[in-house]
């Protein structure tokens, strides 16, 4: 749809105008409430920038061992223990982009219509924004089981239409390889079963294990995990059989266990049925405070459902309805967030002539990675269903 019906800029200044306005691509990913999903909005707000070296590798140190303490006499010969207490995490960013062209035929012919070529440029900019937004929405909840060396594209319209989206976006996600993309939340928050490595640290380390509960129907877990490949231990099916019943008591038991590891301030991403179930049970727990109003504005949803005994905010995540309808994810944004390469968050090439062609082009590209410096502050529940009567 055109955004205006008459030219709004002088002909000679349109590239200059867009050189400045296109820098709004990244902030507009937050403001576009029709496209951006709640978790993507939270991650965008929590993102941090880093200055990267030439090999683009960066790390975090985590203390996995501690010194000892001793009782002391009046006259004490002090004991010491030689120790390197640090385990080093290593992360590398991934790159993705979107672009749009406009040829000189369009530029000339749009002058003779009710729409100007600046309208066309602006509409293409909106299309870039939406495409980048939907790539982020999808990448955050991918189970990393849909790509292989022969299949490196995701027709998002087809995938989301099949999953039940009423107005699926018409965009295709194109990848260089199955692994050249930011880590998804299911990749960052996975149980140590077969064993996996992420951030350069193996999941056998207890300091590197999220709290993940699986439902059990009495004959074993009803969830399916990958046992080989790039997504080892990721849940690829959270309803192999009928899911176990989700309940408030079960959730409270889980959160009680979670908070024994530290005073984390959590978000709880839930499918819509789980959120409705909690709303119906916890109406007296709901609060309307300035902080709640701010949260609602930031998420674009009524995300003020809390449990008074736990520091947690629940919200509906539609991506879970479509891909993991019997799963909930929990995270502290100090423990999981996007780490972005500072000059490329994003780097934008304004509309300019492409040499050797009759086209102008604009490009927006990112360099970053979703990371989790503290996996103990992350968790999930898989295979728990809710039936809304």
ZAMARGU-4260 file (C-alpha; in steps of 0.2 Angstrom, whole numbers, plus 5000, padded with zeros to 4 digits):
<rodrens>
0) 5000/5000/5000 | 5007/5017/4996 | 5011/5028/5011 | 5008/5045/5002 | 4999/5050/4986
5) 5010/5065/4981 | 5029/5068/4981 | 5035/5074/4997 | 5053/5078/4993 | 5062/5088/4980
10) 5069/5077/4966 | 5087/5081/4968 | 5087/5077/4987 | 5079/5060/4988 | 5095/5050/4990
15) 5101/5062/5004 | 5084/5061/5013 | 5085/5042/5013 | 5103/5042/5018 | 5097/5049/5035
20) 5079/5041/5036 | 5085/5023/5033 | 5095/5023/5049 | 5078/5021/5057 | 5078/5003/5051
25) 5083/4996/5068 | 5072/5006/5079 | 5057/5003/5068 | 5059/4985/5071 | 5053/4989/5089
30) 5040/5001/5084 | 5031/4990/5071 | 5018/4981/5082 | 5010/4972/5068 | 5026/4962/5064
35) 5037/4961/5079 | 5034/4947/5091 | 5035/4950/5110 | 5051/4940/5113 | 5060/4948/5098
40) 5055/4965/5106 | 5062/4960/5123 | 5078/4954/5115 | 5080/4970/5105 | 5078/4980/5121
45) 5091/4969/5131 | 5104/4968/5117 | 5122/4974/5120 | 5135/4980/5108 | 5153/4974/5108
50) 5168/4980/5098 | 5175/4964/5090 | 5193/4960/5085 | 5198/4955/5067 | 5194/4936/5070
55) 5177/4942/5077 | 5178/4930/5092 | 5173/4937/5109 | 5171/4929/5126 | 5164/4929/5143
60) 5173/4923/5159 | 5163/4913/5171 | 5170/4908/5188 | 5167/4889/5190 | 5178/4886/5205
65) 5181/4895/5221 | 5195/4897/5234 | 5192/4889/5251 | 5189/4897/5268 | 5197/4891/5284
70) 5196/4893/5303 | 5209/4904/5310 | 5220/4903/5326 | 5228/4917/5335 | 5244/4913/5327
75) 5240/4906/5310 | 5251/4899/5296 | 5240/4903/5281 | 5236/4890/5268 | 5234/4894/5250
80) 5227/4884/5235 | 5233/4887/5218 | 5218/4889/5206 | 5213/4896/5190 | 5194/4899/5194
85) 5189/4904/5176 | 5181/4895/5162 | 5181/4905/5146 | 5166/4905/5135 | 5169/4909/5116
90) 5156/4916/5104 | 5156/4922/5086 | 5143/4932/5077 | 5133/4928/5062 | 5128/4940/5048
95) 5112/4943/5038 | 5104/4957/5027 | 5090/4963/5017 | 5090/4974/5002 | 5079/4982/4989
100) 5082/4990/4971 | 5074/5003/4961 | 5078/5006/4943 | 5078/5022/4933 | 5062/5017/4923
105) 5053/5017/4939 | 5060/5033/4945 | 5055/5042/4929 | 5038/5034/4927 | 5032/5036/4945
110) 5034/5055/4942 | 5018/5053/4930 | 5007/5044/4943 | 4998/5048/4959 | 5013/5040/4968
115) 5031/5047/4967 | 5047/5037/4966 | 5050/5043/4984 | 5034/5033/4989 | 5041/5018/4980
120) 5058/5020/4990 | 5048/5022/5006 | 5038/5007/5003 | 5053/4997/4999 | 5061/5003/5015
125) 5045/4996/5025 | 5047/4980/5016 | 5065/4978/5022 | 5060/4982/5040 | 5046/4969/5039
130) 5058/4956/5032 | 5071/4959/5045 | 5058/4958/5058 | 5051/4942/5053 | 5068/4934/5051
135) 5072/4939/5069 | 5055/4932/5075 | 5058/4915/5066 | 5076/4913/5071 | 5073/4916/5089
140) 5062/4900/5090 | 5069/4889/5076 | 5072/4871/5082 | 5087/4870/5069 | 5079/4855/5061
145) 5072/4863/5045 | 5088/4866/5035 | 5101/4854/5027 | 5115/4857/5014 | 5101/4854/5000
150) 5088/4865/5008 | 5094/4882/5013 | 5077/4892/5012 | 5062/4894/5022 | 5046/4900/5014
155) 5039/4908/5029 | 5022/4911/5021 | 5020/4893/5018 | 5027/4887/5035 | 5017/4900/5046
160) 5001/4897/5035 | 5002/4878/5039 | 5005/4882/5057 | 4989/4893/5059 | 4995/4911/5056
165) 4980/4921/5049 | 4990/4933/5039 | 5007/4925/5036 | 5021/4936/5030 | 5026/4934/5011
170) 5045/4932/5013 | 5058/4919/5011 | 5072/4917/5023 | 5088/4912/5014 | 5103/4905/5023
175) 5121/4901/5018 | 5122/4885/5028 | 5112/4877/5042 | 5123/4884/5055 | 5126/4901/5049
180) 5113/4910/5059 | 5111/4917/5077 | 5107/4904/5090 | 5089/4902/5094 | 5081/4901/5111
185) 5078/4882/5109 | 5097/4880/5105 | 5102/4891/5120 | 5089/4883/5132 | 5091/4864/5131
190) 5093/4850/5143 | 5109/4840/5145 | 5104/4823/5138 | 5115/4817/5124 | 5127/4831/5127
195) 5131/4847/5117 | 5143/4861/5116 | 5138/4880/5115 | 5148/4895/5118 | 5163/4883/5118
200) 5158/4875/5135 | 5151/4857/5136 | 5134/4854/5144 | 5141/4841/5156 | 5147/4856/5167
205) 5133/4859/5180 | 5137/4877/5179 | 5131/4877/5161 | 5114/4868/5162 | 5097/4877/5161
210) 5083/4870/5172 | 5073/4860/5160 | 5058/4849/5165 | 5050/4836/5153 | 5033/4829/5156
215) 5031/4811/5158 | 5016/4800/5154 | 5022/4786/5165 | 5031/4777/5151 | 5044/4790/5149
220) 5046/4807/5142 | 5033/4812/5129 | 5045/4825/5120 | 5057/4821/5106 | 5075/4828/5106
225) 5088/4827/5092 | 5101/4815/5096 | 5113/4819/5082 | 5117/4834/5070 | 5119/4852/5074
230) 5104/4853/5086 | 5108/4839/5098 | 5097/4840/5114 | 5085/4852/5106 | 5066/4847/5108
235) 5059/4845/5090 | 5042/4838/5096 | 5034/4843/5112 | 5018/4832/5110 | 5024/4815/5103
240) 5008/4809/5113 | 4995/4818/5122 | 5004/4831/5133 | 5004/4830/5152 | 4992/4842/5161
245) 4999/4859/5165 | 4994/4866/5182 | 4998/4881/5194 | 5005/4869/5207 | 5017/4862/5194
250) 5023/4879/5189 | 5025/4884/5207 | 5036/4869/5210 | 5046/4873/5194 | 5049/4891/5199
255) 5053/4886/5217 | 5067/4875/5210 | 5073/4889/5198 | 5075/4902/5212 | 5085/4891/5222
260) 5099/4894/5210 | 5099/4913/5213 | 5087/4928/5213 | 5084/4929/5195 | 5071/4941/5187
265) 5062/4931/5174 | 5051/4932/5159 | 5040/4918/5155 | 5036/4915/5137 | 5020/4905/5136
270) 5008/4898/5122 | 4992/4907/5122 | 4982/4893/5131 | 4994/4892/5145 | 4993/4911/5147
275) 4974/4911/5147 | 4974/4897/5160 | 4985/4907/5172 | 4975/4923/5169 | 4959/4913/5174
280) 4968/4907/5190 | 4978/4922/5195 | 4966/4937/5193 | 4969/4942/5210 | 4988/4942/5207
285) 4987/4955/5193 | 4994/4972/5197 | 4993/4989/5188 | 5008/4999/5192 | 5019/5011/5182
290) 5031/4998/5179 | 5017/4986/5172 | 5011/5000/5161 | 5029/5002/5154 | 5030/4984/5151
295) 5014/4983/5142 | 5019/4997/5130 | 5036/4989/5127 | 5029/4972/5123 | 5014/4978/5114
300) 5003/4966/5124 | 4996/4965/5141 | 5011/4957/5149 | 5008/4961/5167 | 5003/4944/5174
305) 5014/4940/5189 | 5016/4928/5203 | 5018/4938/5219 | 5030/4925/5226 | 5041/4925/5211
310) 5050/4938/5201 | 5042/4933/5184 | 5032/4942/5171 | 5022/4930/5159 | 5017/4935/5142
315) 5010/4926/5126 | 5022/4922/5113 | 5013/4917/5096 | 5029/4908/5089 | 5026/4895/5103
320) 5008/4892/5097 | 5015/4889/5080 | 5030/4878/5084 | 5031/4872/5102 | 5013/4873/5108
325) 5016/4863/5124 | 5032/4872/5130 | 5036/4887/5141 | 5053/4896/5141 | 5060/4906/5156
330) 5075/4918/5155 | 5083/4933/5164 | 5089/4946/5151 | 5105/4947/5160 | 5108/4929/5156
335) 5102/4929/5138 | 5103/4943/5125 | 5109/4948/5108 | 5127/4953/5107 | 5129/4965/5092
340) 5144/4970/5083 | 5144/4989/5087 | 5146/4996/5069 | 5134/4983/5061 | 5118/4985/5072
345) 5114/4988/5058 | 5126/4995/5045 | 5115/5004/5031 | 5120/5008/5014 | 5108/5022/5008
350) 5100/5022/4991 | 5114/5025/4979 | 5118/5020/4961 | 5124/5003/4958 | 5139/5004/4946
355) 5136/4995/4929 | 5117/4995/4931 | 5102/5006/4929 | 5097/5003/4947 | 5098/5012/4964
360) 5100/5000/4979 | 5099/5000/4998 | 5105/4987/5009 | 5104/4984/5028 | 5115/4971/5037
365) 5118/4965/5054 | 5132/4956/5063 | 5128/4948/5080 | 5124/4933/5090 | 5111/4928/5103
370) 5122/4922/5118 | 5119/4916/5136 | 5133/4921/5148 | 5124/4912/5162 | 5114/4897/5157
375) 5108/4894/5175 | 5097/4909/5173 | 5088/4900/5159 | 5075/4886/5159 | 5060/4878/5150
380) 5045/4866/5153 | 5041/4854/5138 | 5027/4843/5135 | 5014/4851/5146 | 4997/4855/5139
385) 4982/4865/5143 | 4964/4863/5137 | 4953/4878/5137 | 4935/4874/5138
</rodrens>
